[in-house]
Amino acid sequence: MLDRVTNAFDGLIDRFLLSSREFERKLRSVRAEQWTWPTPCTEWDVRQLTNHVARGNRNYLRLLHGGDSAEFLRLRDVDALGSDPLDAYIRSVQELARAFGQAGALQQVLDYPLGPVTGQQALAVRTTDTTVHTWDLARAVDLDDALDAGLVIWIDEHLEDIYAGLAETPTAAETTHRFFAAPEGALTRDASLQTRLLYRMGRLPASGR
């Protein structure tokens, strides 16, 4: 578990790799018959959810290489998994981490669909997305859904910084809900930090969402 930090963008590549490894750990437990099982993201089954994460990595890589927001959206649902979803996912993580590790990549301005962002903000968004989807995957295939505590603390403490200046955010009062699910229901007073964070990201764990 990574230590708490005051700067939202400290240790970003390590956080991205940690989040990605957590997703990979769940992915390795997916059985053949479970790829078509539904997930808390009601528009996706397990394979589609996995493709969303791997394709996201590929699309962020394209942004780093000069791609634009229109291309990002056009490719958003294109298959990135092929015949070996686990291998395709792992390679997408490795290539993106390597690209963000290049000199100047974290300071580069990217044409992200929700507005221009620096590489470091983009990677923070990517890390948050992967962390939340790790919970989705765990819920879908009945695995332990406890997220890494350090990642939960980091996202909770820095959610406003991570999504600062974007056209839509998980906590925006008004949003199209194209990118972020809207919280539903109510939290109990004794809800854990993970549950509260997931609620802010449009999930209600008690009901399975």
C-alpha positions as CSV (number, residue, x, y, z in Angstrom):
1,M,0.0,0.0,0.0
2,L,1.4,3.4,-1.0
3,D,1.7,6.1,1.7
4,R,-0.7,9.0,1.9
5,V,0.6,12.1,0.1
6,T,-0.4,15.8,0.0
7,N,0.2,16.2,-3.8
8,A,-2.5,14.4,-5.8
9,F,0.1,13.7,-8.6
10,D,3.0,12.3,-6.5
11,G,3.9,8.7,-7.4
12,L,1.4,8.5,-10.2
13,I,3.0,5.8,-12.3
14,D,3.4,3.6,-9.2
15,R,-0.3,4.2,-8.4
16,F,-1.4,3.4,-11.9
17,L,0.6,0.1,-11.8
18,L,-0.8,-0.8,-8.4
19,S,-4.3,-0.2,-9.6
20,S,-3.7,-2.1,-12.8
21,R,-2.2,-5.1,-10.9
22,E,-5.3,-5.2,-8.6
23,F,-7.5,-5.4,-11.7
24,E,-5.2,-8.0,-13.2
25,R,-5.5,-10.1,-10.0
26,K,-9.3,-10.2,-10.4
27,L,-9.0,-10.8,-14.1
28,R,-6.9,-13.9,-13.6
29,S,-9.8,-15.5,-11.7
30,V,-12.3,-15.1,-14.4
31,R,-13.5,-18.4,-15.7
32,A,-14.5,-19.1,-19.3
33,E,-18.2,-19.0,-18.6
34,Q,-18.0,-15.8,-16.7
35,W,-17.0,-13.5,-19.6
36,T,-20.7,-13.0,-20.5
37,W,-21.8,-12.4,-16.9
38,P,-23.4,-9.0,-16.2
39,T,-21.5,-6.3,-14.2
40,P,-22.5,-3.4,-12.1
41,C,-22.0,-1.3,-15.2
42,T,-25.3,-2.4,-16.7
43,E,-24.3,-1.8,-20.3
44,W,-21.3,-4.2,-20.1
45,D,-20.7,-7.8,-19.4
46,V,-17.4,-9.0,-18.0
47,R,-15.6,-9.1,-21.4
48,Q,-16.9,-5.6,-22.3
49,L,-15.9,-4.2,-19.0
50,T,-12.4,-5.7,-19.4
51,N,-12.3,-4.3,-23.0
52,H,-13.3,-0.9,-21.7
53,V,-10.2,-0.9,-19.3
54,A,-7.8,-2.2,-21.9
55,R,-9.1,0.0,-24.7
56,G,-8.9,2.9,-22.3
57,N,-5.2,2.2,-21.8
58,R,-4.8,2.0,-25.6
59,N,-6.6,5.3,-26.1
60,Y,-4.6,7.1,-23.5
61,L,-1.5,5.8,-25.3
62,R,-2.8,7.3,-28.6
63,L,-3.4,10.6,-26.9
64,L,0.3,10.7,-25.8
65,H,1.3,10.0,-29.4
66,G,-0.8,12.9,-30.7
67,G,-4.3,11.4,-31.0
68,D,-7.3,13.6,-30.4
69,S,-10.6,13.5,-28.5
70,A,-12.6,12.6,-31.6
71,E,-10.5,9.5,-32.2
72,F,-10.6,8.6,-28.5
73,L,-14.4,8.5,-28.6
74,R,-14.5,6.8,-32.0
75,L,-12.3,3.9,-30.7
76,R,-13.9,3.8,-27.3
77,D,-15.7,0.4,-27.8
78,V,-13.4,-1.1,-30.4
79,D,-12.1,-4.6,-29.3
80,A,-8.7,-4.4,-27.7
81,L,-8.7,-8.0,-26.3
82,G,-8.5,-10.3,-29.3
83,S,-8.2,-14.0,-28.4
84,D,-6.3,-13.6,-25.2
85,P,-8.0,-10.9,-23.0
86,L,-5.5,-11.3,-20.1
87,D,-2.4,-10.9,-22.2
88,A,-3.9,-8.0,-24.1
89,Y,-4.8,-6.3,-20.9
90,I,-1.3,-6.8,-19.4
91,R,0.4,-5.5,-22.5
92,S,-1.9,-2.4,-22.5
93,V,-0.8,-1.6,-18.9
94,Q,2.9,-2.1,-19.6
95,E,2.9,0.0,-22.8
96,L,1.0,2.8,-21.1
97,A,3.2,2.9,-18.0
98,R,6.3,2.9,-20.2
99,A,4.9,5.8,-22.3
100,F,4.0,7.9,-19.3
101,G,7.5,7.2,-17.9
102,Q,9.1,9.0,-20.9
103,A,10.6,12.4,-20.2
104,G,8.0,15.1,-20.5
105,A,5.0,12.8,-20.8
106,L,3.4,13.8,-17.5
107,Q,3.7,17.5,-18.5
108,Q,2.4,17.0,-22.1
109,V,-1.1,18.5,-22.8
110,L,-3.5,15.9,-24.2
111,D,-6.7,16.4,-26.1
112,Y,-8.9,14.5,-23.7
113,P,-12.7,14.2,-24.5
114,L,-13.7,16.1,-21.3
115,G,-11.2,18.9,-22.0
116,P,-7.4,19.4,-22.3
117,V,-5.4,17.9,-19.5
118,T,-1.8,17.4,-18.6
119,G,-0.4,13.9,-18.8
120,Q,-0.3,13.7,-15.0
121,Q,-4.0,14.5,-14.7
122,A,-4.9,12.1,-17.4
123,L,-3.0,9.3,-15.6
124,A,-4.7,10.2,-12.4
125,V,-8.1,9.8,-14.1
126,R,-7.0,6.5,-15.7
127,T,-5.9,5.2,-12.3
128,T,-9.2,6.2,-10.7
129,D,-11.2,4.6,-13.5
130,T,-9.2,1.3,-13.2
131,T,-9.6,1.2,-9.4
132,V,-13.4,1.6,-9.6
133,H,-13.7,-0.9,-12.4
134,T,-11.7,-3.4,-10.2
135,W,-14.6,-3.3,-7.8
136,D,-17.1,-3.8,-10.7
137,L,-15.1,-6.8,-11.9
138,A,-14.9,-8.3,-8.5
139,R,-18.7,-7.9,-8.0
140,A,-19.5,-9.4,-11.4
141,V,-17.6,-12.6,-10.8
142,D,-18.2,-13.0,-7.0
143,L,-14.7,-12.2,-5.8
144,D,-13.5,-10.2,-2.7
145,D,-14.4,-6.6,-3.6
146,A,-12.1,-4.9,-1.1
147,L,-10.0,-2.3,-2.9
148,D,-6.5,-1.4,-2.0
149,A,-6.9,0.9,1.0
150,G,-4.1,3.3,-0.1
151,L,-5.8,3.8,-3.5
152,V,-9.1,4.4,-1.9
153,I,-7.6,7.0,0.5
154,W,-5.7,8.7,-2.4
155,I,-8.8,9.0,-4.6
156,D,-11.1,10.1,-1.8
157,E,-8.7,12.8,-0.7
158,H,-7.9,14.1,-4.2
159,L,-11.1,13.5,-6.3
160,E,-11.5,17.2,-6.9
161,D,-7.9,17.6,-8.0
162,I,-8.1,14.5,-10.3
163,Y,-11.1,15.8,-12.2
164,A,-10.4,19.6,-11.9
165,G,-11.5,21.6,-14.9
166,L,-13.1,18.7,-16.8
167,A,-16.5,19.2,-18.5
168,E,-18.0,16.4,-16.4
169,T,-16.9,14.9,-13.1
170,P,-18.2,12.1,-10.9
171,T,-19.5,14.6,-8.3
172,A,-21.0,17.2,-10.7
173,A,-24.6,18.3,-9.8
174,E,-25.5,18.4,-13.5
175,T,-24.0,15.9,-16.0
176,T,-25.1,14.0,-19.0
177,H,-24.1,10.8,-17.3
178,R,-22.3,9.8,-20.5
179,F,-19.1,9.2,-18.6
180,F,-20.1,8.9,-15.0
181,A,-23.0,7.0,-13.3
182,A,-25.2,9.0,-11.0
183,P,-25.4,8.0,-7.3
184,E,-28.7,6.4,-6.4
185,G,-30.3,5.6,-3.0
186,A,-28.7,6.6,0.3
187,L,-25.7,5.7,2.3
188,T,-25.9,4.5,5.9
189,R,-24.3,6.5,8.6
190,D,-21.7,3.8,9.3
191,A,-20.6,3.4,5.6
192,S,-16.9,2.7,5.1
193,L,-14.6,5.0,3.2
194,Q,-14.6,2.6,0.3
195,T,-18.4,2.5,0.2
196,R,-18.6,6.3,0.4
197,L,-16.1,6.6,-2.5
198,L,-17.9,4.1,-4.6
199,Y,-21.1,6.0,-4.0
200,R,-19.5,9.2,-5.2
201,M,-18.5,7.3,-8.3
202,G,-22.1,6.2,-9.0
203,R,-22.2,2.8,-7.2
204,L,-24.3,1.7,-4.2
205,P,-22.5,-1.4,-2.9
206,A,-25.2,-2.5,-0.5
207,S,-27.6,-3.0,-3.5
208,G,-25.0,-4.6,-5.7
209,R,-24.6,-1.6,-8.0
